[in-house]
Amino acid sequence: MAYGILRALRRANGVIAVLIGILLMACVAFVLADILLRQVGSTLGGTDEISGYVMAIATSWGMGYTLMELGHVRIDILRSRAQAQGRAVFDIVAMAALSGTITLIAWRAWPVLERSLSNGSRANTPLETPLALVQVPWLAGWVWFAIASWATLAAALMLLMRGNLVGSESAIGTMGELEALEK
């Protein structure tokens, strides 16, 4: 079951990463088109605002993929010197702290969206973008990251309860410099 959870999360986050990549490429094309139009005295306008929105959405949704690829930065000076059981403890504590933090971020992001919805808030820019239009996918990305992190922690705990230290480490450990070079 633990490996099934991890496979499903990797698959879902892989699809999300591709979609975010497409969104980023579309944003790049939009900015390049604006740059080219500026050369002939015209502009699309709003490229800085739109690209900022795209980056916020891409960041919140990209965090789950980064989690599954063990790409989040962790200071592991103590962990690297510990035996397998010690590393497992450090990994569980780090994953629980990450899951709690992300849950808090997602929880505290809701009032931001709620306020924008109730006030009909718009950006104070020439585009006057309805803020909820951007905040809904932004918040959804944080919620997804929280769900993915708790599910990953649960899968790692299942593996640890079975005594599978290697499986747990591959799910929530760190990718050292040598491992990163091998990948």
N, C-alpha and C positions, 0 to 999 in steps of 0.2 A: 504494500500500500504506500509506503514512504517513497519508493522509487516511482510509483505511478503519479503521486502528487508532484514530485520534482520534474518528471517528464512533461506533465501537463503544463506546469508553469513555464518550463523552458520553451515548449512549443508556442504557448500563448504569447510569451514575451518576445519570441523570435518574430512572430507575425506583427506584433506591435512595433518592434524595431524597424521592420521593413516599411511599415506605414509611416512612421515618424521620419524615416529616411526620405521617403517620397515627399512628405510635407516640407522637409528642409530643402530638398532639391527644387521644389516649386517656388519656395521663398527665394532661393538663389536666382532662379530664372527671372522672378519678379524684380529683384534688385538689379540684376544685369540689364534687364529691359529698361528700367528707369535710368540707369547710368547712360545707356546708349541714346535714349531719348533726350537726355540733358545735353548731349553733344550737338543736337540739332535744335536746341532752344525750347524743348518741351519737357514735360515730366508727368509721370503717373501720380506722384504725390503719395505721401504716407508710407513710403517704404520703410523708414526707420521705425515707425509705430507698429506696422504690421510684422516686421521682422522681430521686434521685441516680444510681441504676442506669441509668435511662432516659437521663439526660444523658450518662453515660459512653459508653454504646452509640451514642447519636446523634452524639456528637462524633467517635468513631473512624470511623464509617461516613460521616459528612458531609464529612470531609476530602477524599475523592476528588472529590465534586461541586464543592467549593470550588476544588480544583485545576483542574478543567476550565473553570471560570468565571473563572479568573485572579483569584480572590478572596483568595489568601494575601498577607499583608502583606510587602512587600519595600522596603527602603530603596534607592531608585533614583536618588539624587542624581547619581552618576557615570554611571549608565546613560543617564539622560535627556539628558546632554550629549554622548554618544558618537554616532558615525555608525552606520549600519546594521550593519556588521561588528562594531564594538565592542559594540553592544547584543546581538548574537547571542552573543558570547563571554560577556558578563555573564549572559545568560539560561541558557546551557549550564552555566556554573559554579554558578549558583544552583539550577538544577534537579538537577544532580548532587549538590550538598550536601543538598538536600531529600530526594532519593531515598535517599541514604546514611543520613541521620538517621532517616528513617521506617523503613528496614530494620532499623536498630539498635534502635529502639523495639519493633518487632514481634518481633525476635529475643529481646530481653530480657524481653518480656512472657510468652513461653512458660514460663519457669521459675515464674512467678507462678501460672499456671494449673496447671502440672504439680504444684506443691506442694499446691494446693487439692484437686486430684483424688486425690493419694496420701494426703493426710491426712483427706479427707472434710471439709474446712474449711467452717464455717458462720459467718455473720455473728454478731457479738457483740451482737445486738439481740433484741427480743422476737419478731421474725419468724423468726429463725435461718435466714435464706436460705442455701441451699447456694451458696457463692461461685462454684463452677464454672459454675453456671447463668447467672450474669451475665458471668463472665470469658470464656466461649467466644465469645459474639457480640462482646464488646469486643475480644478478640484478633483475631477474624476481620475486624473493621473495620480494624484496623491492618495486617493482612496485605494486605487488598484495597487499601488506600491505597498500600502499598509497591509492589504489582504495578502499579497504575495509574500511579504516578509514574515507575517504570522504563519502562513502555510508552510513556508520553508523552515521556520523554526520548529513547527510541529513535526515535520518530516525528519528533521535532524534528531529531535528528541526520540522519535520512534526508533530510528536507527541506533541511537545510543542505548536505548533500553534493551535492544537485542544484542548489545555488545559489539556492534559494527562501527568501530572507531574510524575506519578508513572511509566508509560510506558517509558518515556524519561530516568528516573533515572535507570530503569532496563537495558536500552540499553547502557548508557554511564556513569553511576554513578560509585561508588567505592564499593568494597566488603569489608565491615568492618570485624573486627576480629570475632564478633559473627556470622555474615552471613557466613564467611568462615568456621567456625566450624560446622554450620548447614548443609552445602553443603556436 
